[in-house]
């Protein structure tokens, strides 16, 4: 799968992905390496199970309560990448956000 630019809703995260990691403004220098790793992971996943079980260092993957198909991956501290995955068999992610949701 290829992450679609239009599905990355967070402006700074979208610019980071589209620029191949060159534009890092607004993301925090301490988070850039982790964000790159997570986006590449989402881009290469072929199912929700791939997302949940990958990266070895992946931590705190979880379904968000109150949503049918919204999930989160820990970046650092309170920061998360959140996304929708409506079809677990394909792993296609949509509505990707970068947020402090605590």
Secondary structure, DSSP 8 states (H G I E B T S, - for coil): ----GGGB-SHHHHHHHHTTT---TTT-TTTHHHHHHHHHHHHH-SSHHHHHH-SSS----EE-TT-SSEEEEEEETTEEEEEE-S-TTT---EEEEEEE--
